[in-house]
Amino acid sequence: MSRPVEVSVVLPAYNEERTIEETVGTTLDTLGGFLPTGTFEVLIAEDGCEDRTPEIAAEMAAADDRIRHVHSEGRLGRGGALRRAFHAARGETLAYFDTDLATDMSHLEELIESVRSGEADVATGSRWLSESVADRPAKRGVPSKAYNGLVRSFLRSDVKDHQCGFKAFDREALHPLLEDVEDDHWFFDTEVLVRAQRAGYSVTEFPVEWTPKGDSKVDLVRDVVGMGSQILRCWWQLAIQPRITRRVTVAGGTLFTLLAVLLMTQYIDFGTVIERMEGADPALIGAAALVYLLSWPLRGARYRDVLRELGFRERIDFLTGAIFISQTGNLVFPARAGDAVRAYVVKTRRLVPYPTGFASLAIERVFDLLTITALAGTVFVGLAATGIATPRAVGALVASGGEGGASTGSGQLAVLLAAGVGLAAIAVVGLIIASARSERNFVRAGVSRLSSDTYADRVARVIERFAGDIQTVANDRRAFLTVGLSSVAIWTFDVVTALLVFAAFDVSLPLTTLIAVGFFAVSVGNLAKVLPLSPGGVGLYEGAFTLLVFGLTPVPWAIALGAAIVDHAVKNVVTVIGGLLSMALLNVSLTTAVEESRSVGPVDTGREIEPERSVED
């Protein structure tokens, strides 16, 4: 009768045809030196290789029942391949190490027995303990120390070396951890150690002798974008998110609002602003609210046209309600959480898949940015042509922040943000159009020049999907024209709303100047609030509007700021009322929608369906 498997060793393998046989042989010999026959197995976690590694692994598994081949048709990523192999493993002690055998195999017994004996739940080799022997050139050592320092600081880890590919786990400890570990790439090593410590498992780190194999260099996408973003994700999930309750969010937002108002009173005479606001014509304010309300069916019609191009047909009234709810969410919650709410609403009420929901949002955002940028640019050219404002005068205005005691710091920031957002929108759309008209895949080529890692492949797929969805609309001239014209109409209504509010303050400006400067100020203000720096862009919009109106016209700063505040308030009140009515009609809870949609993001929906896989014994 065969003995049960006690120890499973997983070898992650990608294009290892030259070394895999020797690595497996060395591993079996080393395990056999301290474990009874029949109590251990070696799993080759082959990760969608492009060479003969799958054939070699299958042959080895067929010839030796101690070897198992865990095969994948497509790339899962290093962490993904390890995760899948661990689920297939039979041992109570689970271990893995890199197939280059950079860590001396004389440490394998210490690694396995540290867990097998019950001394620790998790064991990991370390190249950074004082007793470690590691020949690390500066190009490896310096980035490694910096990385481990960041992990220890941000994620409160006690481990010195998180990325050493020489680890063992107790089965009962690892499997619950795998449910929480999200990364399927190189950050897997770090995340499993950090989460093990947070879960209260005992983690032991011991010195190893380590010799680098092959060449290694800093990979921009994997090491900077990939690993850096993963550190921030874990920090948010482990240190910040558990503390952000609804009560904390409301209290924090209220506190910051009060603090901002208190600080503004130090350099803004709100008495003057309020006095000017009280003198505004209520009839024109009401007309402004009505004009803005009329723009919402246009938003629903545009969203209908976008979804139709993506293969879904919905009614304008439902889509208008979904937009009302999402925009209300953006006013209430930070970081544009309302955008995800819209994807949630169309998914739960009309079964529109999350990928399509996020894709339609992306298309809308691109058209919005292009439209607003085009409006601002066109009006700016008109201002320069008529002599109302020259490029040099606008540049000097932004550089100085204006004069007269107005709150111009936020105005400077807002205008600079608007310029950056506008230029970025033009650049991104230009690349997308160029890619659509060319047989060459610019996205894949660009990312591949920065990195060949599997994480880069994931990033490229997300960008390709985003670009492809936009190309779906951009390549159809009728659809492009329909969505483009409706975007122009929507933002023209937005500007007309502001102009009516502006006129309500009796500014005594020539009609052409009022329209030109109003169009320019509102467009720049809308560009400024694109970045989710405050709920609903409050503060940025008013800052940009006030700076430009005050600087380009004889209108006093108090009137300019008052008009900006009333304009934004009118739009927000209409939005909130429409959102509340839509939530009642569609039976949607905003807080529930936000909480449910937090677990789904555009990056997640960019993942492709995983290819068929098999485990070959």
C-alpha positions in Angstrom: 0.0 0.0 0.0 1.5 3.4 -1.0 2.1 6.0 1.6 0.2 9.3 1.4 1.9 12.3 -0.1 3.1 14.6 2.6 5.2 17.2 0.7 4.4 18.8 -2.7 7.0 21.0 -4.4 5.8 23.2 -7.2 8.2 24.4 -9.9 6.8 27.4 -11.9 8.1 26.9 -15.5 8.0 29.2 -18.5 10.1 28.2 -21.6 12.5 26.1 -19.5 13.2 23.3 -22.1 16.9 23.5 -21.6 16.9 23.2 -17.8 13.6 21.6 -16.6 14.8 18.0 -16.7 17.9 18.8 -14.6 15.9 20.9 -12.2 13.3 18.2 -11.6 16.0 15.6 -11.2 17.9 17.7 -8.6 14.7 18.4 -6.8 13.7 14.7 -6.6 17.2 13.7 -5.4 17.3 16.4 -2.7 13.8 15.5 -1.4 14.7 11.8 -1.4 17.7 12.6 0.8 15.5 13.5 3.8 12.0 12.3 3.1 10.7 8.7 3.0 10.0 7.2 -0.5 6.5 7.9 -1.7 5.8 10.8 0.6 6.7 13.6 -1.8 5.8 14.8 -5.3 7.0 17.5 -7.8 4.5 19.5 -9.8 5.7 21.3 -12.9 3.5 24.4 -13.1 4.0 25.0 -16.8 2.6 28.4 -17.8 1.6 28.4 -21.4 5.1 27.8 -22.7 6.1 28.5 -26.3 8.9 26.0 -26.5 9.1 22.2 -25.8 8.7 22.5 -22.0 5.1 21.0 -22.1 6.2 18.0 -24.1 9.2 17.4 -21.8 7.1 17.8 -18.7 4.4 15.4 -20.0 7.1 12.8 -20.8 8.7 13.1 -17.4 5.3 12.8 -15.7 4.4 9.7 -17.7 7.7 8.0 -16.8 7.8 8.9 -13.0 4.7 8.9 -10.7 6.5 11.3 -8.4 6.2 14.0 -11.1 3.0 15.7 -12.1 2.5 18.1 -15.0 0.1 21.0 -14.4 -0.5 22.4 -17.9 -1.9 25.7 -19.2 -2.7 26.5 -22.8 -2.3 30.2 -22.2 -0.3 32.5 -19.9 -1.6 32.7 -16.4 1.3 34.7 -14.9 3.7 33.3 -12.4 1.4 33.7 -9.5 -1.5 32.3 -11.4 0.4 29.1 -12.4 1.5 28.7 -8.7 -2.0 29.2 -7.4 -3.5 26.5 -9.8 -0.7 24.0 -9.0 -1.2 24.5 -5.2 -4.9 23.6 -5.6 -3.9 20.5 -7.5 -1.2 19.5 -5.0 -1.8 16.6 -2.6 0.7 17.3 0.2 0.1 18.8 3.6 3.3 20.8 3.2 3.4 22.9 0.0 6.6 24.6 -1.3 7.9 26.3 -4.4 11.1 27.7 -5.7 12.4 29.1 -8.9 13.6 26.6 -11.6 16.9 28.3 -12.0 17.9 26.9 -8.6 19.5 30.3 -7.7 18.9 29.3 -4.0 21.3 26.6 -3.0 19.4 23.3 -2.6 21.1 22.4 0.6 18.5 24.7 2.2 15.6 22.7 0.9 15.4 20.4 4.0 15.4 23.4 6.3 12.6 25.0 4.2 10.4 21.9 4.3 11.0 20.9 7.9 10.4 24.4 9.2 6.7 23.9 8.2 6.4 20.1 8.3 7.6 20.1 11.9 5.0 22.6 13.0 7.6 25.2 13.8 6.0 27.7 11.4 3.0 28.1 9.1 5.0 29.8 6.4 8.8 29.6 5.8 10.8 31.7 3.3 14.4 32.0 2.4 16.1 35.4 2.6 19.0 37.0 0.8 19.0 40.1 3.2 19.7 38.6 6.6 23.1 39.2 8.1 24.0 35.5 7.8 22.8 35.3 4.1 25.4 34.7 1.3 24.1 36.4 -1.8 26.2 37.7 -4.7 24.0 40.6 -5.7 25.2 43.2 -8.2 24.1 46.8 -7.7 21.6 46.6 -10.5 19.8 43.9 -8.6 20.6 44.8 -5.0 19.6 48.5 -5.0 16.1 48.1 -6.5 15.5 45.0 -4.3 16.4 46.9 -1.1 14.2 49.9 -2.2 11.3 47.6 -3.0 11.5 45.6 0.3 11.8 48.9 2.2 8.6 50.2 0.6 6.8 46.9 1.4 7.9 47.0 5.0 6.9 50.7 5.4 3.6 50.6 3.6 2.4 47.1 4.4 3.9 46.8 7.9 5.7 43.5 7.1 8.5 42.1 9.3 10.1 40.1 6.5 13.4 41.3 5.1 13.2 39.7 1.7 9.7 39.2 0.2 10.7 38.2 -3.4 13.0 35.4 -2.7 11.5 32.5 -4.7 12.0 29.9 -2.0 8.9 29.4 0.2 6.9 26.7 2.0 3.5 26.7 3.5 1.2 24.6 5.7 -1.7 23.5 3.5 -4.3 24.7 6.1 -2.7 28.1 6.1 -2.1 28.6 2.4 -5.5 27.7 1.0 -7.4 30.4 2.9 -4.6 32.9 1.9 -5.0 32.0 -1.8 -8.6 33.2 -1.5 -7.4 36.7 -0.6 -4.3 37.0 -2.7 -5.3 38.8 -5.9 -2.1 39.2 -7.9 -1.3 36.5 -10.4 2.1 37.8 -11.4 5.4 38.7 -9.6 3.8 40.4 -6.7 2.3 37.0 -5.6 5.4 36.3 -3.5 5.0 39.5 -1.6 1.3 39.5 -1.2 1.1 36.0 0.2 3.7 36.8 2.9 2.0 40.1 3.8 -1.4 38.5 4.1 -0.1 35.6 6.1 1.3 38.0 8.7 -2.0 40.0 8.8 -3.9 36.8 9.2 -1.8 35.9 12.3 0.1 32.9 10.8 3.6 32.3 12.1 6.2 33.3 9.4 9.8 32.3 9.7 12.6 33.7 7.6 16.0 32.1 7.4 19.3 33.0 5.6 20.2 31.2 2.3 23.1 31.0 0.0 21.9 32.6 -3.3 23.7 32.9 -6.7 22.0 35.0 -9.5 21.4 33.1 -12.7 21.1 34.9 -16.0 20.7 38.6 -16.6 18.2 40.8 -14.9 17.2 44.4 -15.4 14.5 46.7 -14.1 11.3 46.2 -16.1 9.4 49.5 -16.3 5.9 47.9 -16.6 6.4 45.0 -14.2 8.6 46.6 -11.6 7.4 50.2 -11.6 3.8 50.1 -12.8 3.0 46.5 -11.8 4.7 46.1 -8.4 4.3 49.7 -7.4 0.5 49.7 -8.1 0.2 46.4 -6.2 1.9 47.8 -3.1 -0.6 50.7 -3.2 -3.5 48.3 -3.8 -2.6 46.2 -0.8 -2.0 49.2 1.4 -5.4 50.5 0.5 -7.1 47.2 1.1 -5.3 46.3 4.3 -4.7 49.7 6.0 -7.3 52.2 4.6 -10.4 50.5 3.3 -11.3 48.7 6.6 -11.4 52.0 8.3 -13.6 53.8 5.8 -17.1 53.2 7.0 -20.1 55.3 5.9 -19.9 57.3 9.2 -16.2 58.0 8.7 -16.8 59.0 5.1 -19.5 61.5 6.0 -17.6 62.9 9.0 -14.4 63.2 7.0 -16.1 64.9 4.1 -17.9 67.3 6.4 -14.8 68.1 8.3 -12.8 68.9 5.1 -15.6 71.0 3.7 -15.8 73.1 6.9 -12.0 73.4 7.0 -12.0 74.6 3.3 -14.7 77.1 4.0 -12.8 78.4 7.1 -9.6 78.8 5.2 -11.4 80.6 2.3 -12.9 83.1 4.7 -9.3 84.3 5.4 -8.9 85.7 1.9 -12.4 85.9 0.4 -15.0 88.4 1.5 -18.0 86.1 1.4 -20.2 88.9 2.5 -19.7 90.6 -0.8 -20.1 87.3 -2.7 -23.4 86.6 -0.9 -24.6 90.1 -1.4 -24.0 89.7 -5.2 -25.7 86.3 -5.2 -28.8 87.7 -3.5 -29.1 90.3 -6.2 -29.2 87.8 -9.0 -32.4 87.6 -11.1 -34.4 84.5 -9.9 -36.3 84.3 -13.2 -33.0 83.8 -15.2 -31.8 81.3 -12.5 -35.0 79.3 -13.0 -34.5 79.5 -16.8 -31.0 78.2 -16.4 -32.2 75.2 -14.3 -34.8 74.4 -17.0 -32.2 74.6 -19.8 -29.9 72.3 -17.9 -32.8 69.8 -17.3 -33.5 69.7 -21.0 -29.9 68.4 -21.6 -30.5 65.2 -19.7 -32.7 63.4 -22.3 -29.9 64.2 -24.8 -27.5 62.4 -22.5 -29.8 59.4 -22.4 -30.1 59.5 -26.2 -26.3 59.6 -26.6 -25.9 56.7 -24.2 -28.4 54.7 -26.2 -26.5 55.3 -29.4 -23.2 54.2 -27.8 -24.7 51.0 -26.4 -26.4 50.3 -29.7 -22.9 50.3 -31.4 -21.8 47.8 -28.7 -24.7 45.5 -29.4 -27.3 46.5 -26.8 -30.6 48.4 -27.4 -32.2 50.2 -24.4 -34.8 52.9 -23.9 -33.8 56.6 -23.5 -35.9 57.1 -20.3 -34.1 54.2 -18.5 -30.7 55.3 -19.6 -31.4 58.9 -18.6 -32.3 57.6 -15.1 -29.1 55.5 -14.9 -27.0 58.6 -15.8 -28.9 60.7 -13.2 -28.1 58.0 -10.5 -24.4 57.7 -11.5 -23.9 61.5 -11.6 -25.5 61.8 -8.2 -23.1 59.2 -7.0 -20.2 61.3 -8.3 -21.5 64.2 -6.3 -21.8 62.2 -3.0 -18.8 59.8 -3.2 -15.2 60.6 -4.0 -13.0 59.3 -6.8 -15.9 59.3 -9.3 -17.4 56.2 -7.7 -20.7 57.0 -9.5 -19.2 55.9 -12.8 -19.1 52.3 -11.5 -22.6 52.8 -10.2 -23.9 53.3 -13.8 -22.3 50.0 -14.9 -23.9 48.3 -11.9 -27.4 49.8 -12.7 -27.4 48.7 -16.4 -26.0 45.3 -15.4 -28.6 44.5 -12.7 -31.6 46.1 -14.4 -30.9 45.3 -18.1 -28.2 42.6 -17.9 -25.7 44.7 -19.8 -22.4 43.0 -18.9 -19.9 45.0 -16.8 -17.3 45.1 -19.6 -19.8 46.8 -21.9 -20.9 49.1 -19.1 -17.4 50.3 -18.5 -16.6 50.5 -22.3 -19.7 52.7 -22.9 -18.5 55.0 -20.1 -15.0 55.2 -21.6 -16.5 56.1 -25.0 -18.6 58.8 -23.4 -15.7 60.3 -21.5 -13.5 60.5 -24.7 -16.3 62.3 -26.6 -16.9 64.6 -23.7 -13.2 65.5 -23.4 -12.9 66.0 -27.1 -16.0 68.2 -27.3 -15.1 70.3 -24.3 -11.5 70.7 -25.6 -12.7 71.6 -29.0 -15.2 74.2 -27.6 -12.5 75.7 -25.4 -10.0 75.8 -28.3 -12.4 77.2 -30.8 -13.6 80.0 -28.5 -10.0 80.8 -27.5 -9.1 81.3 -31.1 -12.1 83.6 -31.5 -11.1 85.5 -28.4 -7.6 86.0 -29.8 -9.0 87.0 -33.2 -11.3 89.6 -31.8 -8.7 91.0 -29.4 -10.7 90.2 -26.3 -7.9 87.9 -25.0 -4.5 87.1 -26.5 -2.6 83.9 -25.8 0.0 86.0 -24.0 -2.6 87.7 -21.8 -4.1 84.3 -20.8 -0.7 82.9 -20.1 0.2 85.9 -17.9 -3.2 85.7 -16.2 -2.7 82.0 -15.2 0.9 82.6 -14.2 -0.1 85.5 -11.9 -3.3 84.0 -10.6 -5.1 87.3 -11.1 -5.4 90.1 -8.6 -7.9 91.7 -6.5 -8.2 89.4 -3.5 -10.0 86.6 -5.2 -9.3 83.0 -4.4 -7.0 82.5 -7.4 -4.8 79.6 -6.2 -7.5 77.1 -7.0 -8.1 78.9 -10.3 -4.4 78.5 -11.3 -4.5 74.8 -10.5 -7.8 74.3 -12.3 -6.7 76.0 -15.5 -3.4 74.1 -15.5 -5.3 70.8 -14.9 -7.7 71.7 -17.7 -4.8 72.3 -20.1 -3.2 69.0 -19.2 -6.5 67.1 -19.5 -7.3 68.6 -22.9 -3.8 67.9 -24.3 -3.9 64.3 -23.0 -7.4 63.8 -24.5 -6.2 64.9 -27.9 -3.0 62.8 -27.7 -4.8 59.6 -26.7 -7.5 60.0 -29.3 -4.9 60.7 -31.9 -3.1 57.5 -31.1 -6.3 55.5 -31.1 -7.3 56.9 -34.6 -3.8 56.2 -35.9 -3.9 52.7 -34.6 -7.4 52.1 -36.1 -6.2 53.2 -39.5 -3.0 51.1 -39.4 -2.5 47.3 -39.5 0.1 47.7 -36.8 -0.9 47.3 -33.2 0.6 50.4 -31.6 -0.6 49.5 -28.1 1.0 46.1 -28.1 4.2 47.4 -29.8 4.5 50.3 -27.3 4.0 48.2 -24.2 6.3 45.4 -25.5 9.1 47.9 -25.9 8.9 48.7 -22.3 8.4 45.1 -21.0 8.0 41.5 -22.1 6.5 40.4 -18.7 3.1 38.8 -18.4 1.9 41.8 -16.4 2.7 44.0 -19.4 0.6 41.6 -21.5 -2.3 42.2 -19.1 -1.9 46.0 -19.3 -1.8 45.8 -23.1 -5.0 43.8 -23.2 -6.8 46.3 -21.0 -5.6 49.2 -23.2 -6.4 47.3 -26.4 -10.0 46.7 -25.2 -10.4 50.4 -24.3 -9.1 51.5 -27.6 -11.0 48.9 -29.5 -14.3 50.0 -28.0 -13.7 53.6 -29.0 -12.7 52.4 -32.5 -16.0 50.6 -32.7 -17.7 53.9 -32.7 -15.0 56.0 -34.4 -14.8 53.6 -37.4 -18.5 54.0 -38.1 -19.0 57.5 -39.6 -22.7 57.6 -38.9 -22.2 56.6 -35.3 -19.2 58.9 -34.8 -21.2 61.8 -36.3 -24.3 61.0 -34.2 -22.5 60.7 -30.9 -20.2 63.7 -31.7 -23.1 66.0 -32.5 -25.1 64.9 -29.4 -22.0 65.6 -27.3 -21.7 69.1 -28.8 -25.4 69.7 -28.0 -25.1 68.4 -24.4 -22.2 70.7 -23.6 -23.7 73.6 -25.5 -26.7 73.3 -23.1 -24.3 73.2 -20.2 -22.7 76.5 -21.4 -26.0 78.2 -22.1 -27.0 77.3 -18.5 -24.0 79.1 -17.2 -24.6 82.1 -19.5 -28.1 82.5 -18.2 -26.8 82.4 -14.6 -24.1 84.9 -15.6 -26.7 87.2 -17.1 -28.7 86.9 -13.9 -26.0 88.9 -12.2 -26.5 91.9 -14.5 -22.8 91.9 -15.6 -23.3 94.6 -18.3 -21.1 93.0 -20.9 -21.5 93.1 -24.7 -23.4 90.0 -25.8 -20.5 88.7 -27.9 -18.0 89.1 -25.0 -20.5 87.4 -22.6 -21.0 84.4 -24.9 -17.3 84.1 -25.9 -15.8 84.4 -22.4 -18.7 82.3 -20.9 -18.1 79.5 -23.4 -14.3 79.6 -22.7 -14.6 79.7 -18.9 -17.2 77.0 -18.6 -15.3 74.7 -21.0 -12.0 75.1 -19.1 -13.9 74.7 -15.8 -15.4 71.4 -17.0 -12.0 70.2 -18.1 -10.6 71.0 -14.7 -13.1 68.9 -12.8 -12.4 65.8 -14.9 -9.8 64.5 -12.4 -11.5 63.1 -9.3 -9.8 65.5 -6.8 -13.1 66.5 -5.2 -16.7 65.2 -5.3 -18.4 66.7 -8.3 -15.3 68.8 -9.1 -16.5 71.3 -6.5 -13.8 74.0 -6.1 -11.9 73.3 -9.3 -14.8 74.4 -11.6 -15.4 77.6 -9.6 -11.7 78.4 -9.5 -11.2 78.2 -13.2 -14.4 80.0 -14.0 -13.7 82.9 -11.6 -10.1 83.3 -12.7 -10.9 83.5 -16.4 -14.0 85.7 -16.1 -12.3 88.1 -13.7 -9.1 88.2 -15.7 -10.6 88.6 -19.2 -13.5 91.0 -18.4 -14.2 94.0 -16.3 -16.5 91.9 -14.1 -15.5 92.1 -10.4 -14.2 88.9 -8.8 -17.1 88.8 -6.4 -19.6 88.6 -9.2 -17.5 86.1 -11.1 -17.2 83.8 -8.1 -20.9 84.2 -7.2 -21.9 83.3 -10.7 -19.7 80.2 -10.7 -21.1 79.0 -7.4 -24.7 79.5 -8.4 -24.1 77.9 -11.9 -22.5 74.8 -10.3 -25.2 74.7 -7.6 -28.0 74.9 -10.1 -26.5 72.0 -12.0 -25.9 69.9 -8.9 -29.4 70.5 -7.5 -31.0 69.4 -10.8 -28.7 66.3 -10.8 -29.5 65.3 -7.3 -33.3 65.8 -7.7 -33.1 63.7 -10.9 -31.0 61.1 -9.2 -33.4 60.7 -6.3 -36.4 60.4 -8.6 -34.5 57.9 -10.7 -33.5 55.8 -7.7 -37.1 55.7 -6.6 -38.4 54.7 -10.0 -35.7 52.1 -10.7 -35.6 50.9 -7.1 -31.8 51.4 -6.8 -30.0 52.2 -3.5 -27.1 54.4 -4.2 -25.0 53.2 -1.2 -25.7 49.5 -2.1 -24.8 50.2 -5.7 -21.5 51.8 -4.7 -20.6 49.0 -2.3 -21.5 46.3 -4.9 -19.6 48.0 -7.8 -16.4 48.5 -5.7 -15.6 44.8 -6.4 -15.6 45.3 -10.1 -13.4 47.7 -12.0 -12.5 48.4 -15.6 -9.2 46.6 -15.2 -10.9 43.5 -13.9 -13.4 43.5 -16.8 -10.5 43.8 -19.2 -9.4 40.2 -18.4 -10.0 37.7 -21.1 -11.8 34.4 -20.4 -9.1 32.1 -19.3 -8.2 29.4 -21.8 -9.0 25.7 -21.3 -6.4 24.0 -19.1 -5.7 20.6 -17.8 -3.7 18.8 -15.1 -1.7 15.9 -16.5 -0.6 13.3 -14.0 
